[in-house]
Amino acid sequence: MNCKDIKISMLDYLSEEDIPQEMKDHFAVCPSCRSEFEQMQHLFQTLKPKIAINASQNFTKNIIYKLNMEDKKMKKQILFWSKTVAAVVLALVVSFAVFFSINSTPQVSACPVNQIFAESLIAFSKNTSMRIEMKIRTIKGDNFELIGTEYGFVKNQIKVKFSDPKKWIIEKPRRTVLCDGKNQYLDIKNFDFVIKADADAGFVGWLSILFSPDKILEIEKERSEKDASNYTVKETKKQLILTVFSKAQGDFTNDYMKNSSVTESDNKRVFCFDKKTHQLQSFKLYIIKNKQEILVMKTTSIKYNEPFDTQDFDAKLFGNKTIKNAEDLHPKPDEELKNKTPEEIARYFFESCASSDWEKVEKVFPYTNSDIKDYLGELQVVEIGKSFKSGEYPGFFVPYTIKLKNGYVKKFNLAVRNDTPEEMWMVDGGI
């Protein structure tokens, strides 16, 4: 048997102890094939589902045939098929077998769905771009991950270019995040600078799943193992519908952050895919509150293969705004502030605003600009309450009451954190 025959035959013996002698003979003289087979065996055992999944007898043969046919047509187009056919089929078989493991409750047999999605991965690779229009119950200008049943719907737009590396941009009124493939850029309208971080920065939170619609099944499966969420797959004539139920994650001794983000809410997520192309057709998110499902996020349009301009994913989009590295905006070491309590940091921040000592303010809030100075300058500190933790936020919330110079009395919770390597305090929100 030659290497090509061996690679195709590997799949039949991943879970077998008795390997044919001719394969053993080949492995003895071909370290490359032997190493690949051992890696595949290890992966198979690691991801092996808790219940048996039986693919049809023709499943492997059909997929190999289709991959070979597609390879002839698209040798220069499909980058991720560059590995061996055997490795691709293994990934497909294992991935979707695990997807229909004991943790899920599929509405259709695993076998047909495996085949449908294996074929659709080929089809999805032909997509060059995607545009998603959606509405989210949130606040204009605030974090992309912020949601709430009490907010009105705000329009959001996502554009993705499936290049290598992938590029994308997400926009809502007064806030934009762009990824040019190397870095993410966060632009907030009333800031006179743009914040730059690496490509996997968390500027968009949970919404990043929508930038990789071909990996949603895999991502949701991995999440279900971490947060004990449940999911079902239902097949209709034209669609596969993935429904995920998740419990809120975090510490809710104080429920201040409950239902403020996807992961911090009891929620239902519904993804609808075209059965042939694997293209995401629609998405809806419901917060489950008092046993009622409240719609907080929905797509209004998803389009593929639009001819986006290269400039759509270039930081030049932000014009003359200065670009600052996120790490440079971390508070500088200051031993005087390092060991203070959350309450002391809140008081330090507001009293510095009251005296318009912006040099002190910037020690804990580097994002100070003219709008902040005009808003918080000359305020009066009325009360600083006892700090508390809530949800997944790594810092503390400090209740406060202040009187602004225009006479308005504001009561809210200041978010402060000190989880940087230097353990320096930073005001993170709630102003």
C-alpha positions as CSV (number, residue, x, y, z in Angstrom):
1,M,0.0,0.0,0.0
2,N,1.3,3.5,-0.8
3,C,0.9,6.6,1.4
4,K,-2.3,7.7,-0.3
5,D,-4.0,4.3,0.3
6,I,-2.8,4.2,3.9
7,K,-4.1,7.7,4.7
8,I,-7.6,6.8,3.4
9,S,-7.5,3.4,5.3
10,M,-6.5,5.0,8.6
11,L,-10.1,6.1,9.3
12,D,-11.2,2.5,9.4
13,Y,-8.8,1.5,12.2
14,L,-8.7,4.5,14.6
15,S,-10.7,2.6,17.2
16,E,-9.4,-0.9,16.4
17,E,-6.6,-2.7,18.3
18,D,-5.9,-5.1,15.4
19,I,-4.3,-3.1,12.6
20,P,-3.8,-5.0,9.3
21,Q,-0.2,-6.3,8.9
22,E,0.2,-4.3,5.6
23,M,-0.4,-1.1,7.5
24,K,2.1,-2.1,10.2
25,D,4.6,-2.9,7.5
26,H,4.1,0.5,5.9
27,F,4.4,2.3,9.3
28,A,7.7,0.5,9.9
29,V,9.2,2.2,6.8
30,C,7.2,5.5,6.8
31,P,7.6,7.5,10.0
32,S,5.4,10.3,8.6
33,C,2.3,8.1,8.1
34,R,3.0,6.4,11.5
35,S,3.1,9.7,13.3
36,E,0.0,11.0,11.6
37,F,-1.9,7.8,12.4
38,E,-0.9,8.0,16.1
39,Q,-2.0,11.7,16.3
40,M,-5.3,10.8,14.7
41,Q,-5.8,7.9,17.2
42,H,-5.0,10.2,20.1
43,L,-7.5,12.9,18.8
44,F,-10.1,10.3,18.2
45,Q,-9.8,8.9,21.7
46,T,-9.8,12.4,23.2
47,L,-13.0,13.5,21.4
48,K,-14.8,10.1,21.3
49,P,-18.4,10.7,22.2
50,K,-20.1,8.9,25.2
51,I,-22.6,7.2,22.9
52,A,-22.0,5.4,19.7
53,I,-22.5,7.3,16.5
54,N,-22.7,5.1,13.4
55,A,-22.1,6.8,10.0
56,S,-23.4,5.1,6.9
57,Q,-21.2,2.7,5.1
58,N,-20.8,5.1,2.2
59,F,-20.2,8.2,4.3
60,T,-16.4,8.2,4.2
61,K,-16.3,7.1,0.5
62,N,-18.8,9.8,-0.5
63,I,-17.0,12.6,1.3
64,I,-13.6,11.6,-0.1
65,Y,-15.2,11.5,-3.6
66,K,-16.7,15.0,-3.1
67,L,-13.5,16.4,-1.7
68,N,-11.5,15.1,-4.6
69,M,-14.0,16.5,-7.1
70,E,-14.0,19.9,-5.3
71,D,-10.2,19.8,-5.1
72,K,-10.0,19.6,-8.9
73,K,-12.3,22.6,-9.2
74,M,-10.9,24.8,-6.5
75,K,-7.3,24.0,-5.9
76,K,-6.4,27.7,-5.7
77,Q,-9.5,28.8,-3.7
78,I,-9.8,26.5,-0.7
79,L,-7.0,27.0,1.7
80,F,-8.2,24.9,4.6
81,W,-8.4,21.7,2.5
82,S,-4.5,21.8,2.3
83,K,-4.2,18.9,4.7
84,T,-4.7,15.3,3.8
85,V,-8.1,14.0,2.8
86,A,-8.0,11.5,5.6
87,A,-7.3,14.3,8.2
88,V,-10.2,16.3,6.9
89,V,-12.6,13.4,7.1
90,L,-11.5,12.6,10.6
91,A,-12.1,16.1,11.7
92,L,-15.6,16.0,10.2
93,V,-16.5,12.6,11.6
94,V,-15.2,13.3,15.1
95,S,-16.5,16.9,15.3
96,F,-20.0,16.0,14.4
97,A,-20.0,12.8,16.4
98,V,-19.1,14.7,19.4
99,F,-21.7,17.3,18.6
100,F,-24.4,14.7,19.0
101,S,-23.0,13.2,22.2
102,I,-24.9,12.4,25.3
103,N,-25.1,16.1,26.2
104,S,-27.4,16.9,23.3
105,T,-30.9,15.9,22.3
106,P,-30.9,15.9,18.5
107,Q,-34.2,15.7,16.7
108,V,-32.8,13.8,13.8
109,S,-30.3,10.9,13.5
110,A,-26.7,11.9,13.6
111,C,-25.7,10.2,10.4
112,P,-27.6,12.3,7.9
113,V,-26.6,15.6,9.7
114,N,-23.0,14.6,9.7
115,Q,-23.1,14.1,6.0
116,I,-25.1,17.3,5.3
117,F,-22.6,19.4,7.3
118,A,-19.6,17.7,5.9
119,E,-20.7,18.6,2.4
120,S,-21.7,22.1,3.4
121,L,-18.3,22.9,4.7
122,I,-17.1,22.6,1.2
123,A,-19.8,24.9,0.0
124,F,-19.2,27.5,2.8
125,S,-15.6,27.8,1.8
126,K,-16.7,29.4,-1.4
127,N,-18.0,32.5,0.5
128,T,-15.8,35.6,0.3
129,S,-17.7,37.9,2.6
130,M,-20.8,38.3,4.8
131,R,-22.9,41.2,6.0
132,I,-25.2,41.0,9.0
133,E,-27.7,43.6,9.9
134,M,-29.2,43.1,13.4
135,K,-31.1,44.8,16.2
136,I,-30.0,44.5,19.9
137,R,-31.6,45.8,23.0
138,T,-28.7,47.9,24.3
139,I,-27.4,51.4,24.8
140,K,-25.9,53.5,21.9
141,G,-22.2,53.9,22.4
142,D,-21.9,51.4,25.2
143,N,-20.1,48.0,25.0
144,F,-21.2,45.7,22.3
145,E,-21.8,42.8,24.7
146,L,-24.2,45.0,26.8
147,I,-27.9,43.8,26.5
148,G,-30.9,44.4,28.7
149,T,-34.7,43.8,28.5
150,E,-35.3,47.4,29.5
151,Y,-33.5,48.9,26.5
152,G,-34.8,49.8,23.1
153,F,-33.5,48.1,20.0
154,V,-30.4,49.6,18.5
155,K,-29.1,48.8,14.9
156,N,-25.8,47.0,14.6
157,Q,-23.9,46.0,11.5
158,I,-21.3,43.3,11.0
159,K,-19.1,43.0,7.8
160,V,-16.7,40.1,7.5
161,K,-14.2,39.4,4.7
162,F,-13.2,35.7,4.7
163,S,-9.6,36.3,3.7
164,D,-6.4,35.0,5.2
165,P,-6.3,36.5,7.8
166,K,-9.9,37.2,8.3
167,K,-11.0,40.8,8.5
168,W,-14.2,42.3,10.1
169,I,-15.9,45.4,11.4
170,I,-18.8,45.8,13.7
171,E,-20.6,49.1,14.1
172,K,-23.4,50.6,16.2
173,P,-24.2,54.3,16.9
174,R,-21.2,55.9,18.5
175,R,-19.0,52.8,18.7
176,T,-17.0,50.8,16.2
177,V,-14.6,47.8,16.4
178,L,-12.4,46.9,13.4
179,C,-10.1,44.0,12.9
180,D,-7.6,44.3,10.0
181,G,-6.4,40.7,10.5
182,K,-3.5,41.7,12.8
183,N,-5.1,44.0,15.3
184,Q,-8.4,45.2,16.7
185,Y,-9.3,48.9,16.9
186,L,-11.9,50.3,19.2
187,D,-13.4,53.7,18.3
188,I,-15.7,55.5,20.7
189,K,-17.2,58.6,19.2
190,N,-16.5,61.0,22.1
191,F,-12.9,59.8,22.5
192,D,-10.3,61.7,20.6
193,F,-8.2,58.6,20.1
194,V,-8.7,54.9,19.0
195,I,-7.6,52.0,21.2
196,K,-5.5,49.3,19.5
197,A,-5.1,45.8,20.8
198,D,-4.1,42.4,19.3
199,A,-6.4,40.4,17.0
200,D,-8.1,38.4,19.7
201,A,-8.9,41.3,22.1
202,G,-12.2,41.1,23.8
203,F,-13.7,44.3,22.4
204,V,-16.9,42.7,21.2
205,G,-17.5,39.9,23.8
206,W,-19.8,37.1,22.9
207,L,-20.7,38.6,19.5
208,S,-17.4,37.4,18.1
209,I,-19.1,34.0,17.4
210,L,-21.0,35.6,14.5
211,F,-17.7,36.4,12.7
212,S,-17.2,32.6,12.2
213,P,-20.6,31.2,11.3
214,D,-19.0,28.0,10.0
215,K,-17.7,27.3,13.5
216,I,-20.8,28.1,15.5
217,L,-21.6,24.4,16.1
218,E,-18.1,23.7,17.3
219,I,-18.0,26.8,19.5
220,E,-21.4,26.1,21.1
221,K,-20.4,22.5,21.7
222,E,-17.2,23.6,23.6
223,R,-19.2,26.1,25.6
224,S,-21.8,23.5,26.6
225,E,-19.0,21.5,28.2
226,K,-17.9,24.5,30.3
227,D,-21.3,26.0,31.3
228,A,-23.6,22.9,31.2
229,S,-25.8,24.5,28.5
230,N,-28.2,22.2,26.6
231,Y,-28.8,22.2,22.9
232,T,-31.0,20.6,20.3
233,V,-30.8,20.3,16.6
234,K,-34.0,20.2,14.5
235,E,-34.1,19.5,10.8
236,T,-36.7,21.0,8.5
237,K,-36.9,20.6,4.7
238,K,-34.5,23.5,4.1
239,Q,-32.9,24.3,7.4
240,L,-31.0,23.0,10.4
241,I,-32.0,24.8,13.5
242,L,-29.6,24.9,16.5
243,T,-31.3,25.9,19.8
244,V,-29.1,26.5,22.8
245,F,-30.3,27.0,26.4
246,S,-27.7,28.5,28.9
247,K,-27.8,29.4,32.5
248,A,-26.3,32.7,33.7
249,Q,-22.6,32.5,34.5
250,G,-21.0,34.3,37.4
251,D,-21.5,35.3,41.1
252,F,-25.1,36.6,41.6
253,T,-25.0,37.0,45.4
254,N,-25.8,40.6,44.2
255,D,-27.8,40.4,40.9
256,Y,-26.7,43.8,39.6
257,M,-25.1,42.3,36.5
258,K,-27.8,39.6,35.9
259,N,-29.2,39.8,32.4
260,S,-26.7,42.4,31.3
261,S,-24.8,40.2,28.8
262,V,-25.3,37.0,27.0
263,T,-23.2,34.9,29.3
264,E,-24.6,36.6,32.4
265,S,-28.2,35.8,31.6
266,D,-30.5,32.7,31.4
267,N,-30.9,32.7,27.7
268,K,-32.0,30.9,24.6
269,R,-30.1,31.2,21.3
270,V,-31.5,30.1,18.0
271,F,-29.3,29.7,14.9
272,C,-30.9,28.8,11.6
273,F,-28.6,27.4,8.9
274,D,-29.3,26.6,5.3
275,K,-29.1,22.8,5.1
276,K,-27.1,22.8,1.8
277,T,-24.7,25.7,2.1
278,H,-24.2,25.8,5.9
279,Q,-24.8,29.6,5.6
280,L,-26.2,31.2,8.7
281,Q,-29.6,32.5,7.7
282,S,-30.9,34.0,11.0
283,F,-30.1,34.3,14.7
284,K,-32.3,35.3,17.7
285,L,-31.4,35.7,21.4
286,Y,-33.9,35.6,24.2
287,I,-33.4,36.4,27.8
288,I,-35.4,34.1,30.0
289,K,-36.8,36.1,32.9
290,N,-39.5,35.1,35.2
291,K,-40.1,32.1,33.0
292,Q,-40.8,34.4,30.0
293,E,-38.6,34.5,26.9
294,I,-37.9,38.1,26.0
295,L,-36.3,38.8,22.6
296,V,-33.2,41.0,22.9
297,M,-31.2,40.3,19.8
298,K,-32.2,39.4,16.2
299,T,-30.8,39.5,12.7
300,T,-32.8,41.4,10.1
301,S,-30.6,40.6,7.1
302,I,-27.6,38.3,6.3
303,K,-26.0,38.6,2.9
304,Y,-23.0,36.8,1.4
305,N,-20.4,37.5,-1.2
306,E,-20.7,41.3,-1.5
307,P,-17.6,43.0,-3.1
308,F,-16.3,44.9,0.0
309,D,-13.7,47.5,-0.5
310,T,-10.3,46.9,1.1
311,Q,-10.5,50.3,2.8
312,D,-13.6,49.0,4.7
313,F,-11.1,47.1,6.9
314,D,-8.3,49.6,7.3
315,A,-7.6,51.7,10.3
316,K,-7.4,54.7,8.1
317,L,-11.2,54.6,8.4
318,F,-10.8,56.5,11.7
319,G,-9.3,59.6,10.0
320,N,-7.0,61.7,12.0
321,K,-7.7,60.2,15.4
322,T,-4.6,59.2,17.3
323,I,-4.2,55.5,17.8
324,K,-3.1,54.3,21.3
325,N,-2.1,50.8,22.3
326,A,-4.4,49.3,25.0
327,E,-1.5,48.3,27.2
328,D,-0.2,51.9,27.2
329,L,-3.5,52.9,28.8
330,H,-3.1,50.7,31.8
331,P,-2.5,52.7,35.0
332,K,1.1,53.4,35.8
333,P,2.5,51.9,39.0
334,D,1.8,54.0,42.0
335,E,2.5,52.6,45.4
336,E,0.2,55.1,47.0
337,L,-2.8,53.7,45.2
338,K,-1.9,50.1,45.0
339,N,-3.1,48.8,48.3
340,K,-6.3,50.9,48.6
341,T,-9.8,49.4,48.9
342,P,-12.4,49.7,46.1
343,E,-14.2,52.3,48.2
344,E,-11.0,54.4,48.6
345,I,-10.3,54.3,44.9
346,A,-13.9,55.5,44.2
347,R,-13.5,58.4,46.6
348,Y,-10.1,59.2,45.2
349,F,-11.5,59.4,41.7
350,F,-14.5,61.5,42.5
351,E,-12.7,63.9,44.8
352,S,-10.0,64.4,42.1
353,C,-12.8,65.2,39.7
354,A,-14.3,67.6,42.2
355,S,-11.0,69.6,42.5
356,S,-10.4,69.2,38.7
357,D,-7.1,67.6,39.4
358,W,-7.0,65.7,36.1
359,E,-3.5,64.5,36.6
360,K,-4.7,62.5,39.6
361,V,-7.8,61.4,37.7
362,E,-5.7,59.9,34.9
363,K,-3.8,57.7,37.3
364,V,-7.0,55.6,37.6
365,F,-8.9,56.7,34.5
366,P,-6.6,57.1,31.5
367,Y,-9.5,57.8,29.1
368,T,-10.1,61.3,30.4
369,N,-11.0,63.8,27.7
370,S,-12.7,67.1,27.4
371,D,-16.2,65.7,27.6
372,I,-15.3,63.9,30.9
373,K,-13.8,67.0,32.3
374,D,-16.8,69.1,31.5
375,Y,-19.2,66.4,32.9
376,L,-17.4,65.5,36.2
377,G,-15.5,68.7,36.9
378,E,-16.5,70.5,40.1
379,L,-18.8,67.8,41.3
380,Q,-19.7,67.2,44.9
381,V,-19.3,63.8,46.6
382,V,-22.4,63.0,48.6
383,E,-21.9,59.4,49.5
384,I,-19.6,56.4,48.7
385,G,-21.2,53.0,49.6
386,K,-19.9,49.5,50.3
387,S,-18.4,47.7,47.3
388,F,-19.8,44.4,46.0
389,K,-19.1,41.8,43.2
390,S,-21.6,40.6,40.6
391,G,-21.7,38.4,37.6
392,E,-18.5,37.7,35.7
393,Y,-16.9,41.1,36.2
394,P,-13.4,40.6,37.7
395,G,-13.5,43.8,39.7
396,F,-15.9,45.5,42.1
397,F,-18.9,47.8,42.0
398,V,-19.0,50.8,44.4
399,P,-22.3,52.5,44.9
400,Y,-22.0,56.3,44.9
401,T,-24.0,59.5,45.0
402,I,-22.6,62.7,43.5
403,K,-24.0,66.1,42.7
404,L,-22.8,67.5,39.3
405,K,-22.1,71.2,38.8
406,N,-25.4,71.6,37.0
407,G,-27.2,70.5,40.2
408,Y,-28.1,67.0,39.0
409,V,-27.8,64.3,41.6
410,K,-26.6,61.0,40.2
411,K,-26.7,57.6,42.0
412,F,-25.0,54.7,40.3
413,N,-22.3,52.1,40.7
414,L,-18.7,52.7,39.8
415,A,-16.8,49.7,38.3
416,V,-13.2,49.4,39.5
417,R,-10.7,46.7,39.0
418,N,-7.1,45.8,39.7
419,D,-6.5,42.6,37.8
420,T,-3.6,43.8,35.7
421,P,-0.2,42.2,36.3
422,E,0.8,45.3,38.3
423,E,-2.4,45.1,40.4
424,M,-3.0,48.8,39.9
425,W,-6.6,50.1,40.3
426,M,-8.5,51.4,37.3
427,V,-11.9,52.9,36.9
428,D,-13.6,50.7,34.3
429,G,-17.1,52.2,33.9
430,G,-20.3,53.3,35.6
431,I,-19.6,57.0,35.3
